[in-house]
Amino acid sequence: MNESIPVIRATDHGTARLLPDVDRERAWLLTVDDAPQSYVDLDEPGHLEFEYARRLAHVVDTAAPAGDPLDVLHLGGGALTLPRYVAATRPGSRQEVAEADGGLIELVGEHLPLPERAAITVHAADARDWLEQAPDGSADLLVADVFGGARVPARLTSVDYARTAARVLRKGGIYAANLADAAPFAFLRTQLANFAEVFDDLALIAEPAVLRGRRFGNIVLLAAHLPLDTAPLTRLCAADAFPARVAHGDALTRLRAGARPVRDEDAVPSPEPPDGAFCLG
């Protein structure tokens, strides 16, 4: 049983709390301004408590043959859950993390240290600014998990941003973003329009109830220059304790019908979630 003491600290962008999991000896939940941000088990990086994190991990699992190292750029760091997973499952991967909250970086580094030889470099930098200075074709996988409070900032919701992401990815690379929306999917439809403008293939991963518009929830958006092989991803997502569906092809064409790309000057943050929408699961 974890008998560690909770840690509470004011960081650059809010009040961060590290809360020990009473059921796992060295596992912690990170919240910022009471919104759950990350869950980390220091002894078992493959244990992913958040459903969306497991879905992003499935993208990692299917991005290349098992065990092959990847060059990964993470926009948003939190407690570095996914970078730890990549380091454990794909040794030799090189990972860069852009996290705007320098105080949060210090807190995580102090209480949740990274494994030795993990090859994860964390930068105190704005996600969009860091992406814009990244070299062309430098990433196999680009993961965006950036929330200001509980909303994706407007600077990461435009077609200009999507175009920069497309430039940084290699030809066979994959873009994966954690988003959140609900019917009638006004925000999600514009994101599909943005990425369809600059990528050749798109997919979505979410619980069926979310995709059917029955409730607000996380949706993982995938984009690639080459056709996505969604079959293995579909199998992994369907086998989870809380199964998710992979939407691809004609279903996304119908969903984004009539939606137009949004330029920087017109971009808005993702919608405000209803109370209780984000919880551990």
C-alpha positions as CSV (number, residue, x, y, z in Angstrom):
1,M,0.0,0.0,0.0
2,N,1.2,3.5,-0.9
3,E,1.8,5.5,2.4
4,S,3.3,8.5,0.7
5,I,2.1,12.0,1.6
6,P,0.2,14.1,-1.0
7,V,2.2,17.0,-2.4
8,I,0.5,20.3,-3.2
9,R,2.4,23.1,-5.0
10,A,1.6,26.3,-6.9
11,T,3.2,26.1,-10.3
12,D,3.3,28.5,-13.2
13,H,-0.1,27.7,-14.5
14,G,-2.1,26.6,-11.4
15,T,-2.2,24.5,-8.3
16,A,-0.7,21.0,-8.8
17,R,-1.4,18.1,-6.6
18,L,0.4,14.7,-6.5
19,L,-1.9,12.2,-4.8
20,P,-0.7,8.7,-3.9
21,D,-2.7,5.7,-5.0
22,V,-3.5,3.8,-1.9
23,D,-3.7,0.5,-3.9
24,R,-0.3,0.7,-5.7
25,E,2.9,1.3,-3.8
26,R,4.6,3.9,-6.0
27,A,1.7,5.2,-8.1
28,W,0.5,8.8,-8.3
29,L,-2.3,10.9,-9.7
30,L,-1.4,14.4,-10.9
31,T,-4.1,17.0,-10.9
32,V,-3.8,20.7,-11.9
33,D,-6.5,23.0,-10.5
34,D,-8.4,19.8,-9.6
35,A,-8.5,18.5,-13.2
36,P,-6.9,15.1,-13.5
37,Q,-3.8,15.4,-15.7
38,S,-1.7,12.2,-15.4
39,Y,-1.3,8.9,-13.6
40,V,2.1,7.3,-13.2
41,D,3.2,4.0,-11.7
42,L,6.9,4.4,-11.2
43,D,7.4,0.6,-10.9
44,E,5.1,-0.3,-13.8
45,P,5.1,2.3,-16.6
46,G,2.9,0.0,-18.7
47,H,0.1,0.4,-16.2
48,L,-2.1,3.2,-17.7
49,E,-5.0,4.3,-15.6
50,F,-6.6,6.8,-18.0
51,E,-8.6,5.4,-20.9
52,Y,-7.3,8.0,-23.3
53,A,-3.7,7.2,-22.3
54,R,-4.2,3.5,-23.1
55,R,-5.5,4.5,-26.5
56,L,-2.5,6.7,-27.2
57,A,-0.3,3.8,-26.0
58,H,-2.1,1.6,-28.6
59,V,-1.0,4.1,-31.2
60,V,2.6,3.8,-30.0
61,D,2.2,0.0,-30.1
62,T,1.1,0.0,-33.7
63,A,3.3,2.8,-35.1
64,A,6.2,0.4,-35.9
65,P,7.2,-3.2,-35.3
66,A,7.2,-4.2,-31.7
67,G,10.3,-3.0,-29.8
68,D,11.6,-0.7,-32.6
69,P,12.8,2.7,-31.3
70,L,10.9,5.8,-32.4
71,D,11.7,9.5,-32.5
72,V,8.8,11.1,-30.6
73,L,7.8,14.7,-29.9
74,H,5.3,15.2,-27.1
75,L,3.4,18.5,-26.9
76,G,2.4,18.7,-23.3
77,G,4.1,16.7,-20.6
78,G,2.2,16.5,-17.3
79,A,3.8,13.6,-15.3
80,L,5.3,12.2,-18.5
81,T,3.1,9.1,-18.5
82,L,3.4,8.3,-22.2
83,P,7.1,9.1,-22.6
84,R,7.7,6.6,-19.8
85,Y,5.6,4.1,-21.6
86,V,7.5,4.6,-24.9
87,A,10.9,4.3,-23.1
88,A,9.8,1.0,-21.4
89,T,8.3,-0.6,-24.5
90,R,10.6,0.8,-27.2
91,P,14.1,1.1,-25.7
92,G,16.4,3.4,-27.6
93,S,13.7,5.8,-28.5
94,R,14.6,9.5,-28.5
95,Q,11.9,11.7,-27.0
96,E,11.5,15.5,-26.7
97,V,8.8,16.9,-24.5
98,A,7.5,20.5,-24.6
99,E,5.8,21.5,-21.4
100,A,4.9,25.1,-20.8
101,D,4.7,24.9,-17.0
102,G,8.2,25.1,-15.7
103,G,7.1,24.7,-12.1
104,L,5.3,21.5,-13.0
105,I,8.4,20.2,-14.6
106,E,10.3,20.8,-11.4
107,L,7.6,19.1,-9.3
108,V,7.5,16.0,-11.5
109,G,11.3,15.8,-11.7
110,E,11.6,16.0,-7.9
111,H,8.9,13.5,-6.9
112,L,8.5,11.3,-10.0
113,P,12.0,10.9,-11.4
114,L,12.5,9.4,-14.9
115,P,14.2,6.1,-15.3
116,E,17.9,6.2,-16.0
117,R,18.9,6.1,-19.7
118,A,15.3,6.9,-20.7
119,A,16.5,9.4,-23.4
120,I,13.6,11.8,-22.5
121,T,14.4,15.5,-22.7
122,V,11.9,17.8,-21.2
123,H,11.8,21.5,-22.2
124,A,10.1,24.4,-20.5
125,A,8.5,25.7,-23.6
126,D,5.2,26.6,-25.3
127,A,4.0,23.7,-27.4
128,R,3.3,25.7,-30.5
129,D,6.5,27.6,-30.3
130,W,8.5,24.4,-29.8
131,L,6.8,22.7,-32.7
132,E,7.5,25.7,-35.0
133,Q,11.2,25.5,-34.4
134,A,11.4,21.7,-34.8
135,P,13.3,20.4,-37.9
136,D,11.4,19.2,-40.9
137,G,10.8,15.4,-40.9
138,S,12.3,14.9,-37.5
139,A,9.5,12.8,-35.7
140,D,8.1,9.4,-36.2
141,L,5.3,10.2,-33.8
142,L,3.9,13.5,-32.7
143,V,1.7,13.4,-29.6
144,A,-0.4,16.4,-28.6
145,D,-1.9,16.3,-25.1
146,V,-2.1,20.0,-24.2
147,F,-4.9,21.4,-22.0
148,G,-5.1,24.8,-20.4
149,G,-7.2,23.8,-17.5
150,A,-9.6,21.4,-19.2
151,R,-9.5,23.0,-22.7
152,V,-7.2,22.6,-25.6
153,P,-5.7,26.1,-26.3
154,A,-6.7,27.9,-29.4
155,R,-3.1,28.1,-30.7
156,L,-3.3,24.3,-31.1
157,T,-6.7,24.2,-33.0
158,S,-5.9,25.9,-36.3
159,V,-5.0,24.7,-39.8
160,D,-1.8,26.7,-39.5
161,Y,-0.9,24.5,-36.5
162,A,-1.9,21.4,-38.4
163,R,0.4,22.4,-41.3
164,T,3.3,22.8,-38.9
165,A,2.7,19.4,-37.4
166,A,2.6,17.9,-40.9
167,R,6.0,19.5,-41.7
168,V,7.7,18.0,-38.6
169,L,6.5,14.5,-39.2
170,R,8.4,12.0,-41.4
171,K,6.5,10.6,-44.4
172,G,5.5,7.5,-42.5
173,G,4.9,9.3,-39.2
174,I,1.7,9.6,-37.2
175,Y,0.1,12.6,-35.4
176,A,-2.0,11.8,-32.4
177,A,-3.9,14.3,-30.3
178,N,-6.1,14.0,-27.2
179,L,-9.2,16.1,-27.8
180,A,-12.6,16.4,-26.1
181,D,-16.0,17.2,-27.4
182,A,-19.7,16.2,-27.6
183,A,-22.5,16.3,-30.1
184,P,-23.0,18.2,-32.4
185,F,-19.2,18.1,-32.6
186,A,-18.7,21.6,-33.8
187,F,-15.1,21.6,-32.5
188,L,-14.2,18.1,-33.6
189,R,-15.5,18.7,-37.1
190,T,-13.2,21.8,-37.5
191,Q,-10.3,19.7,-36.3
192,L,-11.0,17.1,-38.9
193,A,-11.3,19.8,-41.6
194,N,-7.9,21.3,-40.4
195,F,-6.0,18.0,-40.6
196,A,-7.7,16.8,-43.8
197,E,-6.3,19.9,-45.4
198,V,-2.7,18.9,-44.9
199,F,-2.8,15.1,-44.2
200,D,-3.9,12.2,-46.5
201,D,-5.5,10.0,-43.9
202,L,-7.4,10.5,-40.6
203,A,-8.9,8.4,-37.9
204,L,-10.6,8.8,-34.5
205,I,-10.6,6.7,-31.4
206,A,-13.3,7.0,-28.7
207,E,-15.9,5.2,-26.7
208,P,-18.9,4.4,-28.9
209,A,-21.1,6.5,-26.6
210,V,-18.9,9.5,-27.3
211,L,-18.8,9.0,-31.0
212,R,-22.6,8.6,-31.1
213,G,-23.0,11.9,-29.3
214,R,-24.5,10.5,-26.1
215,R,-21.9,12.2,-23.8
216,F,-18.9,14.5,-23.6
217,G,-15.6,12.7,-23.6
218,N,-12.0,12.3,-24.9
219,I,-11.4,11.6,-28.5
220,V,-8.0,10.7,-30.0
221,L,-7.4,12.2,-33.4
222,L,-4.9,10.5,-35.7
223,A,-3.5,12.0,-38.9
224,A,-0.9,10.6,-41.3
225,H,0.7,11.3,-44.7
226,L,0.3,7.6,-45.7
227,P,-2.7,5.4,-45.3
228,L,-3.3,4.3,-41.7
229,D,-3.4,0.6,-40.9
230,T,-6.3,0.7,-38.5
231,A,-7.0,-3.0,-38.2
232,P,-4.4,-3.8,-35.4
233,L,-5.4,-0.6,-33.6
234,T,-9.1,-1.5,-33.8
235,R,-8.3,-4.9,-32.2
236,L,-6.3,-3.4,-29.3
237,C,-8.9,-0.7,-28.6
238,A,-11.8,-3.3,-28.7
239,A,-10.0,-5.5,-26.1
240,D,-9.7,-2.8,-23.4
241,A,-11.8,-3.0,-20.3
242,F,-13.7,0.0,-21.6
243,P,-13.7,-0.7,-25.3
244,A,-13.2,2.1,-27.9
245,R,-14.1,2.2,-31.5
246,V,-11.8,3.4,-34.3
247,A,-13.7,5.5,-36.9
248,H,-12.0,5.8,-40.3
249,G,-12.7,6.5,-44.0
250,D,-16.3,7.3,-45.1
251,A,-17.5,7.7,-41.5
252,L,-15.1,10.7,-41.0
253,T,-15.9,12.1,-44.4
254,R,-19.5,12.3,-43.4
255,L,-18.7,13.7,-40.0
256,R,-16.7,16.6,-41.3
257,A,-19.0,17.4,-44.3
258,G,-19.5,21.1,-44.5
259,A,-16.8,21.9,-41.9
260,R,-14.1,24.4,-43.0
261,P,-10.5,24.7,-41.8
262,V,-9.9,27.4,-39.2
263,R,-7.0,29.9,-39.4
264,D,-5.1,31.1,-36.4
265,E,-7.0,34.4,-36.3
266,D,-10.3,32.6,-36.0
267,A,-9.3,29.6,-33.8
268,V,-11.0,28.9,-30.5
269,P,-10.2,26.6,-27.6
270,S,-12.0,23.2,-27.3
271,P,-15.3,23.4,-25.5
272,E,-15.7,23.7,-21.7
273,P,-16.4,20.3,-20.4
274,P,-19.5,19.8,-18.2
275,D,-18.9,19.2,-14.5
276,G,-17.6,15.7,-13.8
277,A,-16.8,15.0,-17.4
278,F,-13.1,14.2,-16.8
279,C,-12.5,11.5,-14.1
280,L,-10.1,8.7,-13.5
281,G,-10.9,5.7,-15.7
